[in-house]
Every structure is written in structure tokens, then in C-alpha cells.
Amino acid sequence: MRILITNDDGVYSPGLLALAEVARKFGEVRVFAPDVEMSSAAQSITASRPLSCKATLLPGVTAFRVNGTPSDCVMLGTSLWEKVDVVLSGINIGSNLGNAMWHSGTLAGARQAAMLGLRGIAFSAPSTEHAQPDFRLLKPWASTVLEALLKARELTLVNVNFPDKLPHGIQWTRQSVRHYDGKVVPAKDPMGRRHYWFTVIPVESTDEGTDRWAVEEGYVSMTPLSLDLTEHKQLEKVRKLETWEALSFH
């Protein structure tokens, strides 16, 4: 099995190395990752300039750094290394839960694989201002998750999140969409000029069975995702209308 690994924290992230060390037990591994941090890059690709791909020394794994986004890395990696079976993205330093999936460069790397007809699995772990995830403790759980998901070939895109403590189990979950945790905060620079920070605010409550709920309860969350953004119920509803005039836009 050929396993391509990317991330959005950059090629030298300890989370990426931890994931590569786990993945080597399941197949041949190569890393194609951004040369600098590309957090919140989402699904962006670089179309305005050429990309470079340079060999990079990482312990025990063939690795390349790319001056682009996670999606760029997957596109380039699967072109330069043929017959890739699965793309792993992470382990991200910071959770990617709920509506954060829309911004996540980590998930974008896995989603780019699914868009190419491959399988993609994204891994994330929470961090705080003062502490990064303990990847040594998470590696056995990452191995357990991979052992299960690599066998489940029908699952083409899965978002995996670890809790902020040693997990006590694994839960299949749905995406939490009840709250949006983004906020724009105005401020001023030392010269008195106004600028704006986009930041994250805590979500006060979560619904049982969601990804946020699972990690708050100490579980590893595994959320199967789809590339199809169509709202199928609404589509069927409007298709049944006799005329467009029957639609209400109020």
C-alpha cells in the first residue's frame, strides 16, 4: 500500500512525523507537505505561480517540502508518486471540528485526495496556548484508527479528532453544525492604525453524537464525510413545485 502524508502545519511539524511513524506499519510512506505553516488554507490551490518540490530530511521517511498549500501538496505528490492508495493529513496541532472543517487546511489535504478518486483521512488533536498534543500517547490510538479505516474501503473521506486527554474509546460521529466559532476582533497596531483579527471563540454547548461532543467526552471522533454539498431534501422539494412562481423568497 502506498500512503502519501501531508499537513498544514508544515513539513517539520512533530504531528506529521508521528503520523508517518505510525503509517509505516501499514505500507510505503512518502511525505509531501508545505514548507511553511498553511493553517486555514482550506481547499485553495496555487495557480498564479509555479511550485517547487525539494527533498527534505525527516527521520525514517522519504519527504519533500512544497511551497504551496496542502491541496497543492496532494496534487503534486500524487503526480510525482504514482499509484497512491490513500492520503493521510495531520496530525494537526489544533482540532478541526464542526464548522472549522470549512477552513481547515488539514481536512483539505484529505479532501483533495477524495476529489482525485483516492481515499483521504485527516487527523487533528487539540492544543492550547501553553501545550501541544502529546503525540507519543496519541500514536497507539492513531494506529488503531488506521487499522480500522484502511480496511473500510467504502469510506473515502474521514475526519478524525483526538480529545485533549488520553482517549477512553472511539466514536462514530456527525459534524457539529449548530454553532459557528469564528469571530472578528478589531484592534489597533502600535501606530494607532485599525486592523482586525479573525479568532476562535469557545462553543458553550454541543449536541450528543457530534464530533465536538465526542472529544469533550474523551473519545476519538471519526466523522465520515461526503464531497456532495447538495441539500437533497430541498432539491426534491423544489423539484415538486409546479412553477417557480410558487417559491417564496421571504
N, C-alpha and C positions, 0 to 999 in steps of 0.2 A: 504494500500500500504506500502511495506517495502522499505525504502530508506537507502542505505549504502553511507556514505560520507568518502572520503579520500582526500589527497592533497599531495603536495611535499614540502611544507614549514614546515611541522612538526605539530604534534598534538596540539601544543599550539598557532598556528597562529590565529590572530584575524579574518582573512578571512574565515577560516574553521568554526569558531564559528558563524560568521554572516550567512554563508550558512546553517548551522544546524538550526539556529533560524528561518530562512525562510522556510526550508524544513519541519519543524514540523507541519506547517499548512496543509501539503498535505499527511502526513502519519506518520508511526512509523519510527523513525530515530535511527541509530547507527553509530558511528564513528570508523573506523579502519584507523589509519594514522601513518606515520613514527614517530619514537621517536626523530629524528633529521631532519634537513633540507636535502632533497634529490633532490634539483633542478637539472634539466638537466639529470636526471637519465634515461630518455627515457623509453623504454619498458623492461629494464633489470629486471631479477628476480634473486633471491639468491638461488643457487644450491650447493654451496660449504660448507654450514654450516646450522644448524637448526635455525629456527626463534623462537623468544619469543613473547608472546602477553600478555600484562599486563593491567589490568583495570586502568583507568585514570579519575580523577575528572575533568569534564567540566560542566559548569552551564547548567542544564536542559536537558542533553543528556547523554545516555549511551555511553561511549567511551573507546577505547583500543589503546594503543601505541604498535607499532610493530618495531622491529629492522631490518627493511628492506625497500625496495623500494615501491613506490605507487602500482606497479603491484603485489608485494608480499602482500600488504595490502588487495587488492581486492580478490586475490586468497584465502587468509586466511579468510577474512571476510565472503565471500560467502560460505565457507566450514563450518565455525562455526555458521553462522546465515543463516538458510535455507530459501528458497523461497523469496530471494531478488528480487524486481521488477526493480529497477533502481539504478545505481551508479552515484553519483554526485562527482565531483572532483574540489576542489578550496575552496573559491575564491582565486586564486593565486595572490601573491604580485608581479606583473610584467605581462606584456602582453605575449600572446602566439599566434603570428600572422605569416602568411606566412610560410617561411621555418623553423621558430622556432618550428613548430609543430613536426618536426623530433626529436628534442632534448627534448621536454617538458615532464617532469615527470607528470605534471598536466593532460595533454591530455592522457598520457599513462594510468593513472588510469581509465579514462573513456573508453579508447580503450580496456583495458583488460576486462572490462565488456562486450563490444560488442563481443570480441573473445569468451566469455563464453556463448553467446547467450542471453545476457541481454541488456538493454539499458544503454548508458553512455552519460553523459553531463558534459563537462568541462567548468569552469568559470575562467576568468582571468581579472585583472584590472591593468592598468599601474601604475608604481611607479617611483619616482625619487630618487636621492641621498639624498634629504632633506625631502621628504614627502612620506608617504604611502597612499594608497587609503582611501577615506572616506567611510567606509563600511556602516555607518549609512545612507548616501544618496543613496548608491547602493542597499540596501536591498529591497526597493519597486520595483526597476527595476528587480532584481533577482526574486522576487515573480511573476511579470508579465511574465517574460520569462518562469519560471517553469510552470505556469498555462497553457501556450500555448503548451509547449513542452511535458508535461506529457500526454496531450490528443492526441498528434501526435504519436501514437504507431508505425507508419511505419518508423519513424526516429530513427534509432538505435544508431547513434553516431553524436553528435553535439558539435561544438566548439564555445563557447560564449565568446566574449571580450567586456568589457566596455571601454568607452572613458575616457580621463583624466579630464573631466568636467561633470557636470550634463547632462545626455543624453537628447536629444530632440526627440528621436524616436528610432525605431528598424529597422534594415535592414537585409534581407537575403543576404548572400554574398558568394563569392567563395574564395578559398585560393589564396593569392598573391604569385606567384612563379617567378616573374620577377627578383627579386634581392635576393641575399644571404647576410645576415647582420652579418656574423661571420668573425672574423679576429684574426690572431695570432700575438701577440706583444712580441718581445724579450725584455728582461731586465736583470739586474744583482742584486743578493742579496747583503747584506752588506759585505760579504766576497769576492765579485767580481766574484762569480760563475754565469754563464749564466743560466737563466731559461726563461720560456715562459708563457704568459697569453693568454687564449682564451677569447676574449671580443666581444662586440657587437658594430657595427658602425651604425650611422643613415642612413636610406634609404631616398634618396633625393626626389624621386617621386613615386607615386603609381597610379595604374590603377583604374578607376571608376568601382564600383561594387565588388571590392575586400574587404577582411577583413581590411587591412591596411587603405584603403580609407575611409571605413565607420567610424572607430574610429577617424581618423583625422578630419572627418566632424562632429563629436559629436554624432554619432549613436552607439547603441549597435549592435554589429555584431554577427549574428548567421550563422554558416557555417556547413551545413550537410556534413559529411564525409563518406568514404567507407573504408572497410578493404582490398578491392581488389586493389592491386598495378599494376595489369596488364595494359600494354599500348595496349588497344584493337584495335586501328586503325592500329598500326604497326603489331600486331599479324595477323590481317586479310590480311595485305599487304604481309607479308612473306609467309603466307599460300597459296597465289595465285601464287607464283613463281613455275615454273615447276621444277627447280633444284636448289640446294643450290649454284651451281656454278654461278648462276645469281646474287647472292648477291654481293654488293660492300662494302668493308670494308675500303675504302679510304675516 
